[in-house]
C-alpha cells in the first residue's frame, strides 16, 4: 500500500507539472518559463530514470544548438548572443525532460485536450472583451468582424499575437476533431466537438492571419475528408460533398469582414482615404533585405548580430517603415540564414526533415498535417524569435521524435472508430 501511494504521488505530481506546462503555453512567457523550470527540476530529481538512448534521438536539436553556441566566437554583440543561447537552451531541456520522465501518447493527448480547453477559454475572454467594447461604443454587432474588433484588436486582452493565437487554435481544432474520430459512437462528444470547431473556425476568421486562413482551409479539408470517409461509401458522393464544402469555405474566407481586405492587401488594396496596402510586395522587400544582410554565407553574422544586421540593411535601402517598427525577416529560414548562414539553415531543415519522415512512419492521426503547416508558416513568420512560437515548435517536434520508436503505442492518435 505504501509503495502504491508513492507511485500514485509520483504520477500525479508528474502529470500536474506536464499539465502546467501545456496550459501555460499561451499564457505569459514568465509563467511558461516557470513551468519548464519546475519540470526540469523534477527531471533532475528523477535522474535515475534517464534514458540515454531516448536522448540520442534528438541529435538534430543538439546540432542546431551547437551552431548557436559556435556563433558566439564570431558575433560582435556578445551579450545578445548569450541571450539567444539562454533562449535556445529549450532545445536541450525538452529532450532531457522527455528522456527522463514517463510520458506516452495517451498522456500527451490528454494534455493537448487541456491545452485546447485553455485556448477556448482565452478565446471566450477575448470575445467578451470585444463584445463589451461594441456595446460601450454603441456599434452594431455586424461590426464584429471589422478591423476595429478583429486581428490585433481581438487578441489584445490576452497579449498573444494573431499568428501564434491562430496556430494554437489550429492545434485545438485538430485535437477536438481527433477526439470526435476516436469516439465516434458518442453523440454527446460529436455534437459538442462540432460546436467547438465551428466556434474556433470563427475565431480564426476574427484573427484574420492570412497564413492561418490558408492553414485552416487545409486542415478543415483534411479533417472533414477523414470524417466523411465512412459516412459516404461511394467515392463520387464523397467528392461532390468535398467540392460543395470547399465552395462554402472559399466564399466564407474571401467575403467575410476584415479577412476579405486582408487577403486583398497581399495583391494590393487601396482604402477610401487613399492609403495603399501592397503586403506581398513589402514581404518580398523584407526577404531581399534579409538575404542582403548576410556577410558570411556559410556561418552567417552570428546570432548576436542578426537583428542589427537586418536593421542596418533596412536603413541602407531606405526602408524606414521596417526600421521604425524594428521588424525581423518575417521568415524563419532567412532569419537563420543571416544569423547562422547556410549551416544554420541546414540545421533547421534537418529538424524539419526528421520530423516529416518520422511523422509519416508513425501513427499520429490528424496531427500529421501540423508538420506540413509549420514549415509553410515559417515562410511568413520568424517563429523561433518569440517564446510562443519557440515552445510550441520544440514540443511538437520533440513529441514526434520521442514517439517515433515507441513500441508502447496506445492508439491515442489512431483513427480508430470507437
Secondary structure as UniProt FT lines:
FT   HELIX           2..24
FT   TURN            25..26
FT   HELIX           29..45
FT   HELIX           47..49
FT   HELIX           52..56
FT   TURN            57..58
FT   HELIX           59..70
FT   HELIX           71..73
FT   HELIX           78..88
FT   HELIX           90..98
FT   TURN            99..100
FT   HELIX           105..137
FT   HELIX           141..145
FT   HELIX           147..149
FT   HELIX           152..155
FT   HELIX           156..158
FT   HELIX           162..182
FT   TURN            183..185
FT   HELIX           187..207
FT   HELIX           210..228
FT   TURN            229..231
FT   HELIX           235..254
FT   HELIX           257..267
FT   STRAND          269..270
FT   TURN            272..273
FT   STRAND          276..277
FT   HELIX           279..292
FT   TURN            297..299
FT   HELIX           303..317
FT   HELIX           320..324
FT   TURN            325..326
FT   HELIX           332..361
FT   HELIX           365..369
FT   HELIX           370..377
FT   TURN            378..380
FT   HELIX           383..385
FT   HELIX           387..403
FT   TURN            404..405
FT   TURN            412..413
//
